[in-house]
Amino acid sequence: MKELTIDATIENAAAVTAFVDGQLEQLGCPAKTQMKVDIAIDELFGNIANYAYTPGIGAVTVRVEVTDDPPAVAITFIDRGVPYDPLAKEDPDITLSAKDRQIGGLGIYMVKKMMDDITYEYKDGQNILKIRKEIW
C-alpha cells in the first residue's frame, strides 16, 4: 500500500494522477485501464478540491492498494471536509438531451460505469471514497 497526503487543490490534481500512474505502471497496467482510472481520479479529486473544504483548503490522503485475485487496484480518497456521499444522488437520465437534464451528477455517473466497484462511508469525521478497477 502506498499513500500520498496532499492539499486538496485543483493545482494538485496532476500530482495525484502521477502518483497513482506510477503505481499502475509498475504493475504493467494496460493503457486503456490506466486512462479510465485517470478519468476517475480527475473527477473525484476535483470534487474534493472544489467542494470539501470550501472556502478553505484541507488535506486529502490518496491510498493505492493492489490485490492479486483478481488483479486489481483500489484507490481510496480520505478527507475531513464536509460530509458528502456522491453515491446517494440518483444517476442522471442520459436519455434526455443535455438541455433537459439537471446539472450535476454526470461525472460520478461516469466513474460508476468505468470502475468495477465504488463505495463511500463517513467514519470518524472522514469522507472515505474507494474505487476499484480490475487491471486485466
N, C-alpha and C positions, 0 to 999 in steps of 0.2 A: 504494500500500500504506500502511495506517495501522496503528500499533501502540499498545498500552496495556500497561504493566507495572504490576502491582498485587499487593498481598499476597493470597495465596490463602486468604481467609476467607469464610465464608458471608455475612457482612455486606457484602462487596464484589460479590456476585452481581448486584445491581441495577445497579451502576455498569458492570459488564462488558456486561450486556444493553443498557443505554442507549448505550454506546459503539458496539456493533455496530448497534443500531437506527438510530442517527444516520447511519451509512454506508448502510444499506438504504433509508432514507427519501430520501436524496439521489439514489438510483438509481430511485426510483419503484417500489420493490418492492411487489408485491401483499400485502395484509394476511395472507392465508392462508399465503403463503410465509414472511413475517416471523414469524408465530406458530410455525411449525414450527422455524425457526431458533432462536427464543427458548426453546422447549422443549429443544432440543438443548444450547444454552448452559447452561441451568439444570442439566441432568443432568451434563454434562461438567465444568463449572466446580465444581459441587457435589461431585463425586467428588474432584477435585483438592484442594479446600478441606478435605474431610473426611479424606482418606487419604494424600496425597502427602508431607506433612511431619510427620505425627503423631509426637510430641505438639507439635512446634514449629510455626512459621509460616514460610513461604518465599514467594518471588515466583512469579508466573506471567505470561508475556507472551502477550497475545492479539493475533494479527495478522489483519487483514482485507484480502483481496485480491479484486479484481474482474476477471473475464475477459469478453471480448466475444463469443466464438464457441464455444459458445453463451453467452449472457449468464448468468453465474453468480457466486456469491460463495463464496470459500473462507475458512474461519476456522480458524486454527491456534492450538493451545494448547501452550505450551512451558514446561516446569517442570523443576527439578533435584531433584525429590522421588524417592521410592522408585521404582525401575523397575517399571512395571506396564503390560501390554498388555491393555486391556479387550476387544480383539477376539479374544483367544486363548480366552476362555471360550466354551463351547458355548452356543448360543441356548437359552432356556428352552422347554420344551414347553408352549405356550399352550393346547393341547387339554386339559390336565389342570386340575382345579379348583384354586382358589387354595390350598386346604389340602393338596393333594397335590404341589404344585410346590415345588422347592427355593427357598430365599430367595436373592435377588440375581439380577442379570443382566437384569431386565425393562427397566430404564432404558436401558441401552446397546442392547438389542434394539430399543426404540422409536426410538432415534436412527438405528440402521442402516436401519430401514424408512422413516423420514422424509427422510433425506438421500440425495442421488444418489451420493455416494461418501464413504468414511471410511477413513483409513489411520492406521497407528501405526508409529513407529520409535523405537528408543532409540539415540541417537547423541551422542557427546561428552559423556556424563554427563547427557543431557537426554531426557525424555519428549517426544515430538513427535506430537501427535494432530491430524489435519487432517480437517475435514468440508467437503464441497462441496455446494451446493444451486443448481440452476438457478433463475433468477429468474422465468422465464415458464413 
